[in-house]
């Protein structure tokens, strides 16, 4: 049991690097939450509770993205995750915030739920309208399905770590090679997630992805003193 309004909001920035040169291209911003005593609360627990209250979700997501924009490295591309449900009550404010930064890419997770897929598609159309780059996250994850419409609209494909688990399966290898070929021919950035070992890094190099991301590379953490208290307006016992 915890009270949302008592949680501290922070962020972590995971680097995306060139697999050959190790040069950092950008960072993915991830929300982090802590109890007043400093104990970390898994983000999925917080967001699962928030999904039952979309207006509350919108408020927390706006606070999180504002925090991330404030503390992110300014000289690199910033990748941010946005749940389409989170802008139901704050679309105008969120789009205004996103347009304040030139080097930003919005990541959208494709969901198997048809209603969520429609929400994602509508949100992507708004982002494209304002020339905001969009990345499709978790491509190839077991829980996701590949939408031709979404794949055609986005400017970045982020391949799920599941591709690393199937690296020795010829059928999967042919599939990801075909997707990478499509991405290159249509000028889409490609990222392989979940790289944790040197062996997996070599696999990424051989595949020819543009960027890699994973625990093999040290993230940037925000100093504990910079954490902010979620507003009392967000009081929700869960």
C-alpha positions in Angstrom: 0.0 0.0 0.0 1.3 3.5 -0.8 -0.1 7.0 -1.4 0.7 8.3 -4.8 0.8 11.9 -3.6 3.6 10.9 -1.2 5.8 9.5 -3.9 8.9 11.2 -5.2 9.3 11.5 -9.0 12.6 11.2 -10.7 14.1 9.9 -14.0 16.8 7.6 -15.4 18.3 8.2 -18.9 19.5 5.1 -20.7 22.0 5.7 -23.6 21.5 4.7 -27.2 24.8 4.1 -28.9 26.4 3.3 -32.2 27.2 -0.4 -31.9 30.5 0.0 -33.7 32.0 3.3 -32.3 30.1 3.3 -28.9 29.3 7.0 -29.7 26.2 8.1 -27.8 23.4 9.2 -30.1 20.7 9.9 -27.5 19.0 8.9 -24.3 15.7 7.2 -23.4 14.0 8.9 -20.5 12.4 6.5 -18.0 10.2 7.5 -15.0 11.3 6.5 -11.6 9.4 6.6 -8.3 10.5 6.6 -4.7 8.8 6.5 -1.3 9.7 9.3 1.1 12.3 7.0 2.8 14.1 6.5 -0.5 12.7 3.0 -1.3 12.2 2.6 -5.0 8.7 1.7 -6.3 8.6 -0.3 -9.6 7.2 2.1 -12.3 4.9 -0.6 -13.7 3.1 -0.8 -10.3 2.5 2.9 -10.3 1.3 3.1 -13.9 -0.9 0.0 -13.6 -2.8 1.8 -10.8 -2.9 5.0 -12.8 -4.4 3.3 -15.8 -7.7 2.9 -13.8 -7.8 6.7 -13.6 -7.0 8.3 -16.9 -7.2 11.9 -15.7 -4.8 11.1 -12.9 -2.5 9.3 -15.4 -2.5 12.4 -17.6 -1.4 14.6 -14.7 1.4 12.3 -13.6 2.6 11.8 -17.2 2.8 15.6 -17.7 4.7 16.0 -14.5 7.1 13.1 -15.5 7.7 14.5 -19.0 8.3 18.0 -17.7 10.8 16.6 -15.3 12.5 14.6 -18.0 12.8 17.6 -20.3 14.3 19.7 -17.5 17.0 17.2 -16.6 17.8 15.5 -19.9 21.1 16.1 -21.6 20.5 18.9 -24.1 23.0 17.9 -26.8 21.6 14.5 -27.6 18.3 13.1 -29.0 15.8 12.5 -26.2 13.5 9.4 -26.6 10.4 9.6 -24.4 7.7 7.0 -23.8 4.1 8.3 -23.9 1.1 6.1 -23.3 -1.8 7.2 -25.6 -4.1 7.0 -22.6 -2.0 9.5 -20.8 -2.9 12.4 -23.1 -6.7 11.9 -23.0 -7.0 15.0 -20.8 -3.8 16.8 -21.7 -3.1 16.4 -25.4 -2.7 20.1 -26.1 -0.3 20.6 -23.2 1.7 17.5 -24.1 2.1 18.4 -27.7 3.1 21.9 -26.7 5.8 20.5 -24.4 7.1 18.1 -27.1 7.4 20.9 -29.6 9.7 22.8 -27.2 12.6 20.5 -28.0 13.9 19.9 -31.5 15.9 16.7 -30.8 13.1 14.5 -29.4 11.6 11.2 -30.5 8.3 9.9 -29.0 8.1 6.2 -28.5 4.8 4.5 -28.8 4.2 0.9 -27.7 2.0 -1.1 -30.0 -0.6 -2.9 -28.0 -2.6 -6.0 -29.0 -5.8 -4.4 -27.7 -7.5 -2.9 -30.8 -8.8 0.1 -28.9 -5.3 0.9 -27.7 -4.0 0.4 -31.2 -6.5 3.0 -32.5 -5.5 5.4 -29.7 -1.8 5.0 -30.7 -2.6 5.5 -34.4 -4.5 8.7 -33.7 -1.8 10.0 -31.4 0.9 9.2 -34.0 -1.1 11.2 -36.6 -1.0 14.3 -34.3 2.7 13.9 -33.8 3.5 13.5 -37.5 1.3 16.6 -38.2 3.7 18.6 -36.1 6.8 16.9 -37.6 7.7 15.2 -34.3 9.6 12.0 -34.9 7.9 8.8 -33.7 9.4 5.5 -32.7 7.5 2.2 -32.6 8.7 0.5 -29.4 9.0 -3.3 -28.6 8.8 -4.4 -32.2 8.7 -8.2 -32.2 7.9 -8.6 -28.5 5.7 -11.7 -27.9 2.8 -9.6 -26.6 2.7 -7.3 -29.6 1.4 -7.5 -33.2 2.8 -5.8 -36.2 0.6 -3.1 -37.8 1.5 -2.1 -41.3 -0.1 1.3 -40.9 1.9 2.1 -37.7 5.2 0.7 -39.2 4.8 2.9 -42.3 4.2 6.1 -40.3 7.0 6.0 -37.7 10.5 7.2 -38.3 12.2 4.8 -35.8 11.8 1.0 -35.2 13.0 -0.2 -31.8 13.4 -4.0 -31.8 12.5 -5.8 -28.6 15.1 -7.9 -26.7 13.2 -11.0 -27.7 15.2 -10.9 -31.0 18.3 -11.7 -28.9 16.6 -14.8 -27.5 15.8 -16.0 -31.0 19.2 -15.1 -32.5 20.1 -18.7 -33.4 16.7 -19.4 -35.1 17.2 -19.0 -38.9 13.5 -18.0 -39.4 13.6 -15.2 -36.9 17.0 -14.0 -38.3 15.5 -13.8 -41.8 12.5 -11.9 -40.5 14.5 -9.2 -38.6 16.9 -8.9 -41.6 14.0 -8.2 -43.8 12.6 -5.6 -41.4 16.0 -3.9 -41.2 16.2 -3.9 -44.9 12.8 -2.2 -45.1 13.8 0.3 -42.5 17.0 1.3 -44.3 15.2 1.7 -47.6 12.6 3.9 -46.0 15.1 6.0 -44.0 13.9 4.7 -40.6 16.3 4.6 -37.6 16.7 1.2 -36.1 17.5 0.3 -32.5 18.1 -3.1 -30.8 17.1 -3.1 -27.1 18.2 -5.4 -24.3 21.9 -5.6 -25.1 23.5 -6.9 -21.9 26.7 -8.8 -23.0 29.5 -8.3 -25.5 28.2 -11.3 -27.4 24.9 -9.6 -27.9 26.7 -6.4 -29.0 28.6 -8.4 -31.7 25.2 -9.8 -32.8 23.9 -6.3 -33.1 26.9 -5.2 -35.1 26.5 -8.2 -37.5 22.8 -7.4 -37.9 23.5 -3.9 -39.0 21.2 -1.9 -36.6 21.9 1.8 -36.3 21.8 1.9 -32.5 21.9 -0.4 -29.4 20.5 0.0 -25.9 20.7 -2.1 -22.8 22.3 -2.7 -19.4 25.7 -3.2 -21.0 25.8 0.6 -21.0 25.7 2.8 -17.9 22.6 5.0 -17.6 22.5 8.5 -16.2 20.8 8.9 -12.8 19.3 12.1 -11.4 20.7 13.2 -8.0 18.3 12.3 -5.2 18.1 15.9 -4.2 16.5 16.7 -7.5 13.5 14.4 -7.0 10.1 16.1 -6.7 7.1 15.3 -4.7 4.0 14.4 -6.6 1.4 17.0 -6.0 -1.2 16.6 -3.2 -3.8 17.1 -5.9 -2.9 13.6 -7.1 -3.9 11.9 -3.9 -4.8 8.3 -4.6 -4.5 5.5 -2.2 -3.6 2.2 -3.9 
